[in-house]
Amino acid sequence: MPTTRQLTDPALAAVAAADEWARQAEVAKLLATLDWATTHEATGPATEPGTPGLQLGGPGCPWISEYDTWDLACTLGLSAGSVTHYLGNALELRYRLPLLWQRVLDLEVPLWRAVRIAERTQCLPLEGAAQVDH
């Protein structure tokens, strides 16, 4: 965070304001993506014959309908692989790292840093993720 002295410079204040806006926009996009995910949950590996579900994130995260992720990929301008990576990290944060998730929502931790942690906890059991979160 910039110090009070730095914010007296109008140019630095503009940079700080733009950074704050960008972080808020990242979190808003992530929240919208997670809202989308709750309406496209699958019950397991296949929601109906021929419609597979994906478990993105670690154990305890909801399954998501695979074919629906293609719509999300198109909307975000991402490849299928990139969108599953993005969504997996988002689900990991919300469902398995609630303390870190709250710090992201409060803009205390930048999203990129939280994603780095989420990428590394997806292979852990629930207890391991909870320990990292603590």
N, C-alpha and C positions, 0 to 999 in steps of 0.2 A: 504494500500500500504506500502511496506517496505521502510524504510528510506534509504538514501544514505549510512549511516554508516553500516546498516545491509547488504547491497548488496556488501560490500567489502569482506564479508565472501563468499568464492567460493561455499560452500555447500548451504548457504541461497540464493545465486544468482541462483543456479541450481533449488532450490525449487520454487523460484519466476518465473523463466522461464517456468518450467513445469506447474505451475498454470496458467500462461498466455496462454500457448498452450492449456490447457484443456478448458479454458473459450472460446477461439477462436473456438475450435472444437465443443463445445456445441452450440454456436451461428451458426456455419456453418450447423450443423445438423438441427437446428430449421429452418434456411432459406431454406434448401433443402426440409424439410417437408412442409413448407408453399408454396413453388413452386409446390410441388406435389398436394397440396390442391387446388390450383387455376385451375388445369387441371381436378379435380374431383368434381367440384361444382355441386350441384343439384339446381333446381329452387324452391324447396319447399319440403313439406313432402314426395312427391313421384315424381320422375323424369319421370317415366313411370309406367304403372300398375305393381305392385309387386316389384318395386325398390324404397324403401323408402330413403328419405333424412334425414339427421340429422342436427339440428341446434346446433352446438357446439360453446361454447362461448355465450356471451350475445346478446341481440337484436342489430341488425346491422351487425353481423358477417355472412358470407356466409354459406349457407347450403352445406353439403358435402354428397356425395353418400354413404349410409351406407355400402353397400357390398364392395365398394372399400376400406373402412377403414380396412377390413380384410387383404387385401394385404399389407397395410402399417404395420399392427400389426405383420404380419409374417416377414416382412423385418427388423423391429426394435426388434424383439424377445419379443414383448409385448402381453398381453392378449387384447381381444377386448375392455374390459372396460378401461384398462390402456391406450391404444392408443387413445381412444376418450377423456379421461381426458387430456392427453398430447396435443393432437391437439386442444382441446377446449381452453386450456390456451394459446397456440401459437396464435390462431385466436383472442382471447381476447386482447392479447398484441398488435398485429398488427393493428387491426381494431378499437379498442375502447380505447386503452391507448397509443396513438402515441408518447407522450413525454417520457413515461417510455420505450417504445419500442426502441426509438432512443438511450436512455442511455444504454440499453442492447447491442445494435449494437456497440456502442462506447466503450463497456467494462467498463463503469462507474458503472453499477449496475450488480451484479452477477445474472445469470439467475434464480437461486433458489429463490432469494428474489423477483424478478419480478413475478415469478409464484405464490408465496404466495399472492401477491396483486391481480393478475389476478383471482385466485380462489375465492376471496372475492368480486370482482366487477361484476361477471357474472350475478348475480341476480338483479343488478341495472339497471334502465333505462339509456338510452344514456346520459342524462344530469348528472346523478349521477356518471357514469363512467368518464365523462369528468371532473367533479369536483375533483374526486380522482386523476386523471391524472395530473391535474393542481397543 
